[in-house]
Amino acid sequence: MAVTAKAKAMKSQGIDVVGFGSGEPDFDTPDFIKEAAKASLDAGETKYTAASGTPQLRAAVAKRVNSDYSLDYAPENVIVSLGAKFALYTACQALLDPEDEVIIPTPYWVSYPEMVKQAGGTPVYVEGREEDNFNVSADSIRGAITDRTKILILNSPNNPGGFIYEKAELEAIAKVLGDYPNVLVFSDEIYEKLVFGGAEFTCFASIAPDLRDRTILFSGAAKTFAMTGWRVGWAIGPAAIIKAMGSIQSHATSNPPSMAQPATIAALESDYSEVRAMCEQYAKRAGHMHERVNAIDGFSCNRPQGAFYAFANVSGCYGREVGGQKVTDSLSFTGAVLETAQVALVPGVAFGHDTNVRLSYATSMEQIDKGLDRLEKLFGRK
Ligand code: PLP
């Protein structure tokens, strides 16, 4: 967000910045979803709803996840929040006591450690390695578990790299957790529908029925349906935990926006053709960006399998002078690139990997080529 703000400030001064910083779809919300919100407003649905979301939306979320992944959740297993972000936040508040540890594989979405700390917990990082496609092994998770471990956070497809855990990898992790009955799993599946290039998404609950009473799934409308501003996300899990989260939410935000809830029902009950069309665009851009990034001197990048991010290792450029400044880490790298080439990137240090930067391809192919031309000119071709 800080990078986007600086890039916006430069743009407002008339500078032609190419933004690879965005964390949201560049597409507009499909029209049929907007129409559902308008119909809801016209029908006078402008009041408070149930704090955990309308019964209809909770049922629609349960129905969708059940039919997509052969599960059997009931509406009381679902809470709808102000985005998946607030669902995750509330779950941390509901479950963490001081000194509880939360295992977070790296690279991670920036908000996990902060949410854990705000709830009094302690993040424990397990390092993902580039050669393993940044997926952590079951053994390394076992190595991080202590008597104080309360939660393991998984995120597939992942932000910042679009990496996906294969089914067998998740099964191995679930097997390890079988030995530790006090550890819960948060599976952040917000990018579940944005998957491409032959990769397959696996819903954690579908491969670990034995862990169902300690698994919470997180997802939402934001990324799938290009609805980031509508603020509708959800958690799906054991009814007692969902109820506790509802108590917290009812004193924090109350319900997500009234008109956004029927709009999300329309989205969930649709045939997903718009989602597939957006996903095809992301897939094309991902392949193109991956190829071009790997041609730049000092850059290397694993192929994104989902979401809309590429996570490039740029440490081959550290030590070089860029626009008169010596770059030594991801922060100085992104700062120098923004100033010298007017390309906005997100420093990897924010995700726990200072060797890398995140490039979002939630932007047009034209902008992608423009930005990569500039980077290629600045650093040269391999
Ligand atoms: N989880 C991950 C991995 C994300 O990248 C994001 C948004 O960037 C979220 C959760 C939050 O999504 P929402 O907009 O539904 O709060």
Boltz pocket constraint, residues with backbone or C-beta under 6 A from the ligand:
constraints:
  - pocket:
      binder: B
      contacts: [[A, 23], [A, 82], [A, 83], [A, 84], [A, 85], [A, 86], [A, 109], [A, 155], [A, 157], [A, 158], [A, 159], [A, 188], [A, 190], [A, 219], [A, 220], [A, 221], [A, 222], [A, 228], [A, 232], [A, 233]]
      max_distance: 6.0
